[in-house]
Amino acid sequence: MQKDLAGEVDAVTTWLPVREPDLTVGVVLREEPLNLMVCADHPLARQESVSMEVLGDHIVPRLNGPVPAYWEAAVLPARTPAGRPVRRGPAVTTFYEILALVAAGDAVCTVPDEGRRYNAQTDVVYLPLHDAPPVQWALIWRTDRATPLVRALAQAATDCGGSTTR
């Protein structure tokens, strides 16, 4: 997760894991399934769901930019559950670059269900990964900037049914 060093953001929701020592991981706001994005004419596109093991048969994008290694390993693992290597393809920086690679048939990529909800298009299919853990989205803030307003936001989120992770 890229940190806001300028201090312009008080709190943010993001996809876990987050392990930076100067960030507080607050309440988990929601969980959703992890999907595999494939192009519409990909052989997997007609499946109801797939296993994380299929990552060993395809190329996934290489994430470029300020992405912690532990986060990339959780999002796009280097190995399948059975230990097979996952091949990396072109480097990407944005979700829309990933979407273009997948739509062109040059890669497949894991993505939270949010990707399907907000980026539905006819040339991409989102397949549930039936053996993947759910994606958790949590409230995050800089520990040294835990203002009364941030603490109140975190408490309100917790009171609405969330559960803290640390």
FENWO-V945310 format. One record per residue. RES is the residue in one small letter. PSI is psi in whole degrees, 0 to 359 (NA if undefined). Layout:
BEGIN
res=RES psi=PSI
res=RES psi=PSI
END
This chain:
BEGIN
res=m psi=129
res=q psi=130
res=k psi=146
res=d psi=89
res=l psi=340
res=a psi=348
res=g psi=24
res=e psi=349
res=v psi=129
res=d psi=318
res=a psi=158
res=v psi=154
res=t psi=139
res=t psi=166
res=w psi=123
res=l psi=155
res=p psi=154
res=v psi=123
res=r psi=11
res=e psi=132
res=p psi=339
res=d psi=6
res=l psi=141
res=t psi=128
res=v psi=114
res=g psi=223
res=v psi=140
res=v psi=118
res=l psi=326
res=r psi=160
res=e psi=148
res=e psi=160
res=p psi=155
res=l psi=135
res=n psi=164
res=l psi=124
res=m psi=129
res=v psi=160
res=c psi=155
res=a psi=333
res=d psi=14
res=h psi=145
res=p psi=330
res=l psi=342
res=a psi=339
res=r psi=0
res=q psi=152
res=e psi=322
res=s psi=166
res=v psi=168
res=s psi=155
res=m psi=338
res=e psi=333
res=v psi=342
res=l psi=333
res=g psi=348
res=d psi=357
res=h psi=169
res=i psi=136
res=v psi=155
res=p psi=155
res=r psi=125
res=l psi=129
res=n psi=141
res=g psi=193
res=p psi=68
res=v psi=121
res=p psi=142
res=a psi=320
res=y psi=325
res=w psi=315
res=e psi=320
res=a psi=325
res=a psi=325
res=v psi=313
res=l psi=83
res=p psi=151
res=a psi=341
res=r psi=151
res=t psi=170
res=p psi=329
res=a psi=358
res=g psi=4
res=r psi=143
res=p psi=147
res=v psi=119
res=r psi=137
res=r psi=143
res=g psi=219
res=p psi=147
res=a psi=138
res=v psi=155
res=t psi=328
res=t psi=161
res=f psi=325
res=y psi=332
res=e psi=320
res=i psi=313
res=l psi=317
res=a psi=318
res=l psi=314
res=v psi=313
res=a psi=327
res=a psi=352
res=g psi=15
res=d psi=350
res=a psi=166
res=v psi=161
res=c psi=142
res=t psi=146
res=v psi=142
res=p psi=161
res=d psi=336
res=e psi=324
res=g psi=317
res=r psi=317
res=r psi=321
res=y psi=352
res=n psi=39
res=a psi=132
res=q psi=156
res=t psi=339
res=d psi=7
res=v psi=139
res=v psi=139
res=y psi=116
res=l psi=129
res=p psi=138
res=l psi=99
res=h psi=344
res=d psi=15
res=a psi=143
res=p psi=155
res=p psi=153
res=v psi=132
res=q psi=135
res=w psi=131
res=a psi=160
res=l psi=129
res=i psi=143
res=w psi=159
res=r psi=128
res=t psi=320
res=d psi=359
res=r psi=31
res=a psi=78
res=t psi=166
res=p psi=324
res=l psi=318
res=v psi=316
res=r psi=322
res=a psi=320
res=l psi=313
res=a psi=319
res=q psi=319
res=a psi=319
res=a psi=318
res=t psi=316
res=d psi=335
res=c psi=5
res=g psi=1
res=g psi=173
res=s psi=136
res=t psi=149
res=t psi=339
res=r psi=NA
END
